[in-house]
Amino acid sequence: MTLLAITDITKSFGHHRALDHVSLDVTQGEFISLLGPSGCGKTTLLRIIGGFMSANAGRVMIDGEDVTGLPPERRPLNTVFQNYALFPHMTVLQNVAYGPLRGGSSRKEAEVRALEALDMVGLAAMAPRSPRAMSGGQQQRVALARAIVNKPKLLLLDEPLSALDLQLRKRMQIELKQLQVQLGITFIFVTHDQDEAMAMSDRIAVMSSGSIEQIDTPETIYRQPKTRFVADFIGEATVLPMSSNGRSFAEGQSEGILRPENLRVFRQLDDVPAGWLSLPGRVTATTYVGGTSNIYMQWGARTLHARQYRALPKAPRLSRLSIPQTFIFWRARAMFTSRLTLCWLLALPVCVFTAFFLMPLGVVLVASLTAPDGQFGFAQYGRILMDGYHWQVIGVTFRLAILSTLICAVLGYPLAWYLVRIVKWRSWRRACVILLILPLFTSNIVRSFGWMVLLGRTGLVNDALMGAGLIDRPIRFLGTETGILIGLVYILLPFMVLTIGNALARVEPALEHASRDLGAGPVRTFFSVTFPLTMHGVMAGGIIVFSMAISAYVTPALLSGGKVTVLAMLAFQQYSTVFDFNYGGALSITLLTFTMALIGFSSWLARYGARDVKGN
């Protein structure tokens, strides 16, 4: 019974034809490998089958249903990606249970099914672990368990063993084939490793330059290749010219394909068995590799390779390694010198940090703890806490900072998404980034004065609103919190966009593809995978914006016209006008304390939210 039918699939990238009218039929329960060199189109074909890429022409049928235009979450298949694409913000159990949850199962049922799948690959005991704490082979098993837990009709495997070492790769080949037979699921395995394809496949499709050269069983492809490419690519082969009757090596219309194991080397012509073809040559090299010996023989301009199953031992030679004492002393002295150099290199930033941060902070802290009569205590802080006006100023300050941060986050995420995910042309993306950061090279004073002109009663903003018929009379922006908020958002928005954009660029597309492959739609994928993985960027941008907004002085001072007071303005007045350094120091330390407390709370809230996201 045909499970997968691919008909005349064509895919081009610009002028390059990646797939050229490829057709393939796969039966139920079959293990078929797409084998070929890099760039032959095998991964492109797999992505088209999975729904992650659309073909220019052709059709994909799964179990009699045309799925050519369906997204990945609506196709009855799952994928094991090359880098496994395990969600790093989830545990092993949550990774495997992700598919059943997206399929409508309850949390308890999804966990039961996930544990059964993990037990099938021998990792049930590691369910609470993080994928990052596991070896490559264990991660591969988790990815396999996550793919089979939904019991798909078709399983796509995109070179899942390529990152494993040789011994582990061989062991996983056996386990994969046993699991496929046990489950009865159809496997389509992409690889460039001939041994993998030969060891596991029921059939192999050898691809070259976007076309399938030959589809057949491993033995048939090895012994009866249909094209010169298949003969050269599969195993080792020596192609020699033969006469038309195939009974002698001579220039003719035919070619003979000789495998190393089919060749024998004899010293005398009389030793050649009757009926064997022979040719004279000179042995140029021999190598011993375990239970076999490789013999290389020169015949004219050609080099022939024969493999014989007998050892050509070489006498081992033992040697003693001696290290001069002077070298050991020099090495130890070099290590001491490098540590001393490291200490000197660390001394500079430590001194700078002490001189420009710790010492000024210490001076301000001591001043804040000193009363006008010279006594040491908390009298200055008492003045702040007992005065209602100061609480009003603190409230305005934090309200403006929090609103600025939230608005920058709401506006910054779509802008960052546009720059990273939507803009494809590098030149246009570079131009957008330059336009975004260009205002940062202008003084805050200049930009704030610009907003004074724009937000005035006869400014551009009021003119535009009145021209559009949205208002009847000018709105008063200057001297209000709204005007200050607009100025702060304009000045601080680039910092939020850049940090979120950097976080978005680091999210591997394979993780989002894996979520879609497991049944989640685009929106669910965003909130379950993309947003949690970019939360650190949002938090970093939020901390930067909040810290700059809460300590802003120039923008609030110019746009408020003295009608709105923030904590930084009040502290500056104590330093520059009243000359009460002790009270100004107390206001500064209060601002710093509240800022650090809110930043710490935000970080804790982000970690708590990330843990909650894991369970969803």
C-alpha angles and dihedrals in degrees: 000000000000111000100172125032119183115187126191096328111187126182129175132184104202107304093343116098105213095176123023115197095314117186125183137165121202122190128219114280095010126141107214127174128208102214128184146109124287112291096023093119101253096124091043089054091049092051091051090051090049094049096244092115132031123228124230090226140355137060138265119206124187118189091340095310123115105234098166094117099032122110119240095261091060097051121094094236142083134209137223104207126216093247090035091240093225113176105250094202092059133067122245091261093049091049092055094041092052094087097050090047091053088048092060102264120142118253092254094048091046092052092049091051091045092053090049091052092047090049089053090059093039099251104105091117091058096055095114094050128102115246089235090064093059134086123250093260092050091049089051090054091049090051089050092049091049090052097048098041090085090052095231123196090230131029121200118202118192106199093303094169099049095097095050126095120255100262094045091046091055092048092049091051089061093044093049093051092046091049092049091052091046095051098035090221119149111247126203106191123192117203144142091206111101094199091056093050094045094047100049111022131099087196134007127212108203111206132197131172094349097312136094109245098187139352117199146110117302093250094050093048091049098045101030110031113180098208137035090244093057091047092052096041100046112070122319119314138175114207114206131179114251136189118260092259092051093232101113142028105253140120107286145124095288137068127214119216111209124190119208093242091056094057125085129190120217129182096216131037088228090063092063110105117243115271094025121124113234140185133185121251147148124249108234102174144001130198131189116217111174111288096000139059125216117215122193117199130185117226110176108304093339130090116217123202121209127181121206126186098228131088127253097198123200122205109255117237120210121208134180121231115219125188120201115241090230090060092054091050091048091049093051091047090050091052091051091048092049091052091050090050090050091053091052091048091052092046093068098057091041091054092046092049091049095046098044102033117014097042096047090044090050092050092050091046093051091047091051091053093051120091122214089257090055097254119139115237149088098289093120092053089049090058090054097046095045096048115086092202091063091051088052091052091047090051093051091047095051093041091056093044095048094045091047090052094048094047092047090051093048092048096034099056096058091044091050090047090052093051096045105032108023106035106078101172110084093209093055091045090051091050091050091051091050091051089049097052098033094091089056088071089061123081118260088234092058092047092046091051088051090056090048087061094043096047098043122114089261094034129122095263095056092042091053093047093048092044090054090051094242095123135027098208135021118282118232107238102153115081092025136098089245092062092047090049092053091051094048093048092050093050098042102036095089091060091056094045094050096049094046091045091053090051092048092050090056095055107102112234088221090069092057091043089052091053092050090045090055093055105271119132124226094270094046090046090054095052096038101041117004100045096045090049091051095043091100089058092050090048093047091049091045092052092049094047094043094048092050094043096049092049096041115129111159099053096046091044095052099038095043096050089214093300095105120046126201128189095258090054091049092050091047090052090055091052100041106028110021094029091216098146094173094055092041089052091052091051090049093049090047090053091048093048095050091046095051091045093053092045090051091049091049091052091050091048091051092052091047091049091049090054089050091050090055091063093050 
